[in-house]
Amino acid sequence: MSVDLRPIREWRDVDVATFRGEILPAGQPAVLRSVAGDWPAVRAGRHSPRALGAYIKSFDRGALVETLTGAPSIAGRFFYSDDLKGLNFEKRPEHVSATIDRLLAQPGAEGAPSLYIQSAAIPDCLPGFADENRLALPGGGAVPRVWIGNAVTVSTHYDLSDNIACVVGGRRRFTLFPPGEIGNLYVGPIHFTLAGQPVSMVALDEPDFEKYPRFRDALASAQTAELEPGDAIYIPYFWWHHVRSLTGFNVLVNYWWNDAEPRFGLPYDALLHAFLTIRHLPPDQRAAWRAAFDHYVFQTGGDPVAHLPQDARGALGPMTPSLAAQIKAALLRRLNRP
């Protein structure tokens, strides 16, 4: 791909106050240079892949993790089968140490199978690792997760959380798109995904602009950065991101959290319900409901019930557990109607 993408803004010497007071409120991606540079795991990775592998294996207590395996022909791109009815890789449980041994035994990237441990919770599979390799920036409740593989590509997708991803070993290139680019990314099946979230069907490194012409518009809004060991990236909620590992042995630790986690339901449930109830209406009716959602939910014109007394605002009053229970009960009754 010959398009020059805008670089992600870089920050150095980031502490909790800077992250919480400046970076998070901006709602933009940020590269956090050397924020994990003092981790023992990063020091091992700078020494050699084998040193990093040995360090990680020292925490392995035998728990099984999900390992993805793809044939050499996929060239590291874990994706769908050609007919979109299957996947071009297999998943199987394996010990962390066994996957690391397979990775380190490979003669090189070319001709080797693609291997990837994805999103393994570190407290479960590598107890003690997080005690020696700490990051204070993520929000409360963030569980560190490890990703280990060779030169693999993670297709463009989003997470319904904030995310800090720290490169421990190897190098990775991140390419990010704002949430508003969803219509230009040609999203694949929602009901059948690679790992939970929908992905873009476009191969970022070799985009087919004849098949996906609006992807040019997405690229105009894209931001990119290449990270070295010890660097991290902050990816805001719902920002689409494509991740490519650039070396033969790569390790990443990430943290997901959501300070605004809904207490009373998930927005995705509302989207599914809209598929059922709104998407197939005639255009004029869909337009009317768009106006209603803009008014009541997205509040594009301000508080829609500011003119009403507090005790007359009903479902649009302050959301308490009692009111939430009443709304859920009403929804259940409606969903169960013939």
C-alpha positions as CSV (number, residue, x, y, z in Angstrom):
1,M,0.0,0.0,0.0
2,S,1.6,3.3,-1.1
3,V,-0.8,5.7,0.7
4,D,1.0,7.9,3.3
5,L,-1.0,7.7,6.6
6,R,-1.0,10.2,9.3
7,P,1.2,9.3,12.3
8,I,-0.4,8.7,15.7
9,R,0.6,11.4,18.2
10,E,3.4,10.3,20.4
11,W,3.9,11.0,24.1
12,R,6.9,10.4,26.4
13,D,7.3,10.1,30.1
14,V,3.6,9.5,30.6
15,D,2.5,9.1,34.2
16,V,-1.0,8.4,35.5
17,A,-1.8,12.1,35.9
18,T,-0.9,12.8,32.3
19,F,-2.8,9.8,31.0
20,R,-5.9,10.5,33.0
21,G,-5.8,14.2,32.7
22,E,-4.8,14.8,29.1
23,I,-4.7,11.6,27.0
24,L,-8.0,10.0,28.0
25,P,-10.2,13.1,27.8
26,A,-8.9,13.8,24.3
27,G,-10.4,10.6,23.0
28,Q,-7.7,10.1,20.4
29,P,-5.1,7.4,19.9
30,A,-1.7,7.9,21.5
31,V,1.6,6.2,21.3
32,L,3.2,6.0,24.7
33,R,7.0,5.6,24.1
34,S,9.0,3.5,26.5
35,V,6.1,3.4,29.0
36,A,7.0,-0.2,29.8
37,G,10.7,0.1,29.1
38,D,11.7,-1.0,32.6
39,W,9.8,-4.2,32.5
40,P,12.0,-7.3,33.1
41,A,10.1,-9.0,30.2
42,V,11.0,-6.1,27.8
43,R,14.7,-6.3,28.9
44,A,14.7,-10.0,28.1
45,G,13.1,-9.3,24.7
46,R,15.7,-6.7,23.9
47,H,18.3,-9.4,24.6
48,S,16.9,-12.1,22.3
49,P,13.7,-14.0,21.4
50,R,15.1,-17.0,23.3
51,A,15.7,-15.0,26.4
52,L,12.2,-13.6,26.3
53,G,10.8,-17.1,25.7
54,A,12.7,-18.5,28.6
55,Y,11.5,-15.6,30.9
56,I,7.8,-16.2,30.0
57,K,8.1,-20.0,30.3
58,S,9.4,-19.5,33.9
59,F,5.9,-18.4,34.8
60,D,4.0,-21.3,33.0
61,R,2.3,-23.5,35.5
62,G,0.6,-25.8,33.0
63,A,-2.6,-23.9,32.2
64,L,-4.0,-24.4,28.7
65,V,-4.5,-21.4,26.4
66,E,-6.2,-21.1,23.0
67,T,-3.6,-21.2,20.2
68,L,-4.4,-20.4,16.6
69,T,-2.6,-22.3,13.9
70,G,-2.7,-21.5,10.2
71,A,-1.1,-23.0,7.2
72,P,1.9,-21.2,5.6
73,S,-0.3,-20.3,2.7
74,I,-2.3,-17.7,4.8
75,A,0.9,-15.7,5.2
76,G,0.0,-14.8,8.8
77,R,-3.4,-13.3,8.0
78,F,-6.0,-15.1,10.2
79,F,-9.3,-14.7,8.3
80,Y,-12.3,-16.3,6.8
81,S,-12.3,-19.2,4.3
82,D,-13.1,-18.0,0.8
83,D,-16.8,-18.9,1.1
84,L,-17.1,-17.0,4.4
85,K,-18.5,-20.2,6.0
86,G,-15.4,-21.2,7.9
87,L,-12.0,-19.9,9.0
88,N,-8.6,-20.3,7.5
89,F,-7.1,-21.4,10.8
90,E,-7.7,-23.9,13.6
91,K,-8.0,-23.3,17.3
92,R,-6.7,-25.8,19.9
93,P,-5.7,-25.7,23.5
94,E,-2.0,-25.8,24.2
95,H,0.4,-24.9,27.0
96,V,2.1,-21.5,26.6
97,S,5.6,-23.1,26.8
98,A,4.7,-25.5,24.0
99,T,3.6,-22.7,21.6
100,I,6.8,-20.7,22.5
101,D,8.9,-23.8,21.7
102,R,7.2,-24.2,18.4
103,L,7.7,-20.5,17.5
104,L,11.4,-20.5,18.5
105,A,12.0,-23.7,16.6
106,Q,10.8,-22.2,13.3
107,P,13.7,-21.6,10.8
108,G,12.1,-18.3,9.6
109,A,8.9,-16.6,8.7
110,E,8.7,-17.9,5.2
111,G,7.2,-21.4,4.8
112,A,6.4,-21.7,8.6
113,P,2.8,-22.1,9.9
114,S,1.2,-19.1,11.5
115,L,1.0,-19.4,15.3
116,Y,-0.8,-17.1,17.7
117,I,-1.8,-17.2,21.4
118,Q,-4.4,-14.5,21.6
119,S,-5.9,-12.7,24.6
120,A,-4.8,-15.2,27.3
121,A,-5.5,-13.9,30.8
122,I,-2.1,-13.6,32.4
123,P,-3.2,-14.3,36.0
124,D,-4.6,-17.6,34.8
125,C,-1.8,-18.8,32.5
126,L,1.3,-17.0,33.7
127,P,0.8,-16.3,37.5
128,G,3.4,-13.9,38.9
129,F,4.2,-12.3,35.5
130,A,2.0,-9.3,36.2
131,D,3.7,-8.7,39.6
132,E,7.0,-8.2,37.9
133,N,5.7,-6.3,34.9
134,R,3.2,-3.6,36.0
135,L,1.4,-0.7,34.4
136,A,-0.4,1.8,36.5
137,L,-2.2,3.6,33.6
138,P,-5.3,1.3,32.9
139,G,-8.5,1.7,34.7
140,G,-9.6,-0.4,37.6
141,G,-10.4,-4.0,36.9
142,A,-8.2,-4.3,33.8
143,V,-6.9,-7.8,33.5
144,P,-3.5,-8.0,31.7
145,R,-3.6,-10.4,28.7
146,V,-0.8,-11.8,26.6
147,W,-0.5,-12.3,22.8
148,I,2.4,-14.4,21.5
149,G,3.0,-15.3,17.9
150,N,5.1,-15.0,14.8
151,A,4.6,-12.6,11.9
152,V,0.8,-12.5,12.0
153,T,-1.9,-10.0,11.0
154,V,-4.9,-9.1,13.0
155,S,-7.7,-7.8,10.7
156,T,-9.2,-4.4,11.3
157,H,-11.7,-4.6,14.2
158,Y,-12.9,-2.7,17.2
159,D,-13.2,-3.3,21.0
160,L,-16.0,-2.1,23.2
161,S,-13.5,-0.9,25.8
162,D,-10.5,1.4,26.1
163,N,-7.2,-0.5,25.4
164,I,-3.6,-0.1,26.2
165,A,-1.3,-2.5,24.3
166,C,2.3,-2.8,25.3
167,V,4.9,-4.3,22.9
168,V,7.1,-6.6,24.9
169,G,9.1,-8.4,22.2
170,G,9.4,-7.8,18.4
171,R,7.8,-4.9,16.5
172,R,4.2,-4.2,15.6
173,R,2.5,-1.8,13.3
174,F,-0.9,-0.4,14.3
175,T,-3.2,1.3,11.9
176,L,-6.3,2.9,13.4
177,F,-9.6,4.3,12.0
178,P,-12.2,6.5,13.9
179,P,-15.5,4.9,14.8
180,G,-17.3,7.0,12.2
181,E,-15.4,5.2,9.4
182,I,-17.5,2.1,9.9
183,G,-19.3,2.6,6.6
184,N,-16.1,2.8,4.6
185,L,-14.5,-0.4,6.1
186,Y,-16.8,-3.0,4.5
187,V,-17.4,-4.9,7.7
188,G,-17.8,-8.7,7.5
189,P,-20.5,-10.9,9.1
190,I,-21.7,-9.8,12.5
191,H,-23.2,-13.2,13.4
192,F,-20.0,-15.1,12.5
193,T,-16.7,-13.5,13.5
194,L,-13.1,-14.4,13.9
195,A,-12.8,-13.7,17.6
196,G,-15.9,-11.9,18.9
197,Q,-15.9,-8.6,17.1
198,P,-16.7,-8.0,13.4
199,V,-13.7,-7.3,11.1
200,S,-13.2,-5.4,8.0
201,M,-13.1,-7.5,4.8
202,V,-10.4,-5.3,3.3
203,A,-6.8,-6.5,3.3
204,L,-5.0,-3.4,4.5
205,D,-1.7,-4.1,2.9
206,E,-3.2,-4.9,-0.5
207,P,-6.6,-3.2,-0.6
208,D,-8.8,-4.0,-3.6
209,F,-10.2,-0.6,-4.4
210,E,-12.4,-1.8,-7.2
211,K,-14.2,-4.1,-4.8
212,Y,-14.0,-1.7,-1.8
213,P,-13.9,1.8,-3.3
214,R,-14.9,3.7,-0.1
215,F,-11.9,2.3,1.7
216,R,-9.9,5.2,0.1
217,D,-12.0,7.5,2.3
218,A,-11.3,5.4,5.4
219,L,-7.5,5.6,4.7
220,A,-7.8,9.4,4.5
221,S,-8.8,9.3,8.2
222,A,-6.4,6.6,9.3
223,Q,-3.5,6.9,11.7
224,T,-0.5,4.6,12.1
225,A,2.5,3.9,14.2
226,E,5.2,1.3,14.6
227,L,6.1,0.2,18.1
228,E,9.3,-1.2,19.5
229,P,9.7,-3.2,22.8
230,G,8.7,-1.1,25.7
231,D,6.4,1.1,23.7
232,A,2.6,1.1,24.2
233,I,-0.4,2.4,22.3
234,Y,-3.7,3.7,23.7
235,I,-6.7,2.8,21.5
236,P,-9.9,4.5,22.5
237,Y,-13.3,2.8,22.8
238,F,-14.7,1.6,19.4
239,W,-11.7,2.8,17.4
240,W,-11.0,0.3,14.6
241,H,-7.5,-1.1,14.6
242,H,-5.4,-3.3,12.4
243,V,-2.3,-4.9,13.9
244,R,0.6,-6.4,12.1
245,S,3.5,-8.2,13.8
246,L,6.7,-7.5,11.9
247,T,9.2,-10.0,13.3
248,G,9.4,-13.8,13.8
249,F,8.7,-13.8,17.5
250,N,6.3,-11.2,19.0
251,V,4.9,-10.7,22.5
252,L,2.3,-8.1,23.5
253,V,0.5,-7.4,26.8
254,N,-2.7,-5.5,26.7
255,Y,-5.3,-4.1,29.1
256,W,-9.0,-3.6,28.4
257,W,-11.3,-1.6,30.6
258,N,-14.4,0.6,30.4
259,D,-14.9,3.3,32.9
260,A,-18.4,3.9,31.6
261,E,-19.5,0.2,31.6
262,P,-23.3,0.2,31.3
263,R,-24.9,-0.8,34.6
264,F,-28.3,-1.6,33.1
265,G,-27.6,-3.3,29.7
266,L,-25.4,-3.5,26.7
267,P,-25.6,-1.1,23.8
268,Y,-25.1,-4.1,21.4
269,D,-28.4,-5.6,22.6
270,A,-30.1,-2.4,21.4
271,L,-28.4,-2.8,18.1
272,L,-29.6,-6.4,17.7
273,H,-33.2,-5.3,18.6
274,A,-33.0,-2.6,16.0
275,F,-32.1,-5.2,13.4
276,L,-35.3,-7.0,14.3
277,T,-37.6,-4.1,14.6
278,I,-36.3,-1.1,12.6
279,R,-34.0,-2.1,9.8
280,H,-36.7,-3.6,7.6
281,L,-39.2,-0.8,7.9
282,P,-40.1,1.4,4.9
283,P,-37.6,4.2,4.3
284,D,-39.9,7.0,5.6
285,Q,-40.6,5.1,8.8
286,R,-36.8,4.4,9.3
287,A,-36.2,8.1,8.9
288,A,-38.9,8.9,11.5
289,W,-37.3,6.5,14.0
290,R,-33.8,8.0,13.3
291,A,-35.2,11.4,14.3
292,A,-36.7,9.8,17.4
293,F,-33.4,8.2,18.4
294,D,-31.5,11.4,17.7
295,H,-33.9,13.3,19.9
296,Y,-34.4,10.9,22.8
297,V,-31.2,8.8,22.9
298,F,-28.4,10.8,21.3
299,Q,-29.9,14.1,22.5
300,T,-28.7,16.1,19.5
301,G,-31.0,19.0,20.5
302,G,-30.3,18.9,24.2
303,D,-32.2,17.3,27.0
304,P,-35.4,16.0,25.5
305,V,-37.4,16.2,28.7
306,A,-35.9,19.4,30.2
307,H,-39.4,21.0,29.9
308,L,-41.1,18.4,32.0
309,P,-41.2,18.2,35.8
310,Q,-38.8,15.6,37.4
311,D,-41.7,13.3,38.5
312,A,-43.2,13.3,34.9
313,R,-40.1,12.2,33.0
314,G,-40.7,8.4,33.2
315,A,-38.2,6.3,31.4
316,L,-36.2,9.4,30.6
317,G,-35.6,10.4,34.2
318,P,-32.5,9.5,36.2
319,M,-31.7,5.9,35.6
320,T,-32.1,4.1,39.0
321,P,-32.1,0.4,39.6
322,S,-35.8,0.5,40.2
323,L,-36.5,2.4,36.9
324,A,-34.2,0.0,35.1
325,A,-36.1,-3.0,36.4
326,Q,-39.4,-1.5,35.3
327,I,-38.0,-0.9,31.8
328,K,-36.6,-4.4,31.5
329,A,-39.9,-5.9,32.7
330,A,-41.7,-3.9,30.0
331,L,-39.2,-5.1,27.4
332,L,-39.6,-8.7,28.4
333,R,-43.4,-8.4,28.1
334,R,-43.1,-6.9,24.6
335,L,-40.5,-9.4,23.4
336,N,-42.7,-12.3,24.6
337,R,-45.8,-11.0,22.8
338,P,-47.0,-13.3,19.9
